[in-house]
């Protein structure tokens, strides 16, 4: 290896030292010094020439090496099993290796847009960023690792063809095991009052339909109790169900009727994507429990921890037995007796059902001689009106507290009641709830995917008209000596009225029995009517909303609440109720502005399930009363998204109805 510049630098030092010695010799012998100078000069010229020669050798060596490296690098980049592309923010190609041209049929020119080759490429997520993403073009699947090329504004894409891997993965998914529990959720009610031959005929028809259904999906079905089945199918069959007939078996079974005119309904819990059969069984059982707690007649499918719901079109059937209410009442009594401090809360933006139920629970606590507080999220019309009436009762003057005050009461032995909701994000004080170790839920809404954790007791009855109805029943079993005053009875009665729309929807025998009990206890309809009175400005606001109502479908109306309307949430809910009074209206939606997005109040006359629709927007509720809050979205976008979901729901409902009608014609 030739020496570099440091060699010539050292040589010049030696020559300089030698020159000094020649000068010293010249003092003693000028002739010898002259001869030494000549020799020294010749040595300098020789050294300089050798240095230049070596520099040329180094340069030639580096140039040769560079050419070899460039050639090798070019070959490596072109022979890598990766397609490498350099693009700018607009997607224009600045460089690409040869492999990219082999993956596509059309020529790839510098300067053209990569989107012309791959239209589905999510350029907005890639340009100018670092990360990794997968995308598909036709039958081909690609994985991209993208990096910013500093200091330029260009982005380098390293593209792998993962088509074979995805094909293998999809093939594995197709044969993945799906475990399902199937239960006739109204077994007793559907067979009540029937003869033995009728019972046998109904159960035989259910068995036949389920067996045919399993045959269609190449699955295995086993009946292990009189009303419960276990089924095993493949993921491919499950995907067909979810994207095709949407669990049409629910509609087929619902078409079976006997002498008592009560249709048979199924609940299904299915699971797949777990690491073990034990986990798969637990997920499937949890899905069945979830479907049953939401009112039945539906399927809950858990895929790798994510739950999807199908069905849920039938109304929850009212249970005639009150055994559960009696057991729950006694359990609540024991829990209250063991607690040091007790707090009751409803959902945020409390209505009269939430407040009435909270007052009913507070009555139970006070009857046992313990102190209780009700947490309210924020001032509102319902809270203000009820607070005025509470001033007449000394024991209730400091009943309502804020979430901050409630935080001081929560300790390991505190008992927290949550009424009229079971979702932690909708509770009046989520922070307080998160700290509570002992919680009781009393609710009538169909169960959502999320539910408050660490509960001691969950009393969830979707068939009930309201939470106030459930609490009224519990009061009757809590203690025979308990007596409600006029305010307590009226508040609970108001809860019945508001959720049943004056006993027009979701009412059953137990609803009117609860109302009768409250009337006997002193509930005052005049006082209740006072609670529901609204001021003149609210009426004008409701008229403004109704004036701008649209009907995108026959029987479906959608309105948008103006931005400047006071108490928009309450006004929107009341307007949604009013819109149902219009001839031909089956379902109503009113959109209103909230702090960080759009809220929706949804109401149904009963034949369309607004809870299912609202769940697709992140909300929930009941079959006839539901709502949602959509963050970071304006009213126009939210309205368009809502119409799209309603379109899909109505088309699906119409398809199932026509299929059911066709089957009925064939069986006549």
Secondary structure, DSSP 8 states (H G I E B T S, - for coil): ----HHHHHHHHHHHHHHHHHHHHHHHH-HHHHHHHHHHHHHHHHHHHHHHHHHHHHHHHHHHHHHHHHHHHHHHHHHHSSSEEEEE-TT-BEEEE-HHHHHHSSS---TTSBHHHH-TT--HHHHTT--EEEEEEETTEEEEEEEEEETTTTEEEEEEEE-HHHHHHHHHHHHT-EEEEEEEETTHHHHHTT--HHHHHHHHHHHHHHHHHHHHHTT-EEEE-SSSEEEEEEEHHHHHHIIIIISSTHHHHHHT---TT-----EEEEEEE--SSHHHHHHHHHHHHHHHHHTTSSEEEEEETTEEEEEE--S--------HHHHHHHHHHHHHHHH-SEEEEE-BSS--HHHHHHHHHHHHHHHHTT--EEEE-SS--HHHHHHHHHHTT-GGGTT-EE-HHHHHTT--TTEEEEEES---GGGBTTHHHHHH-SSEEEEE-S---S---SSEEEEEE-TTSS-HHHHHHHHHHHH-TT----HHHHHHHHHHHHHHHTTTTSS--HHHHHHHHHHHHTT--HHHHHHHT---HHHHHHHHHHHHT-EEEETTEEEEE--TT-TTHHHHHHHHHHHHTTSTT--EEEEEEEETTEEEEEEEE-SSS-HHHHHHTTT-EE-SSEEEEEEES--HHHHHHHHHHHHHHHHHHHHHHHHHHHHHHHHH-
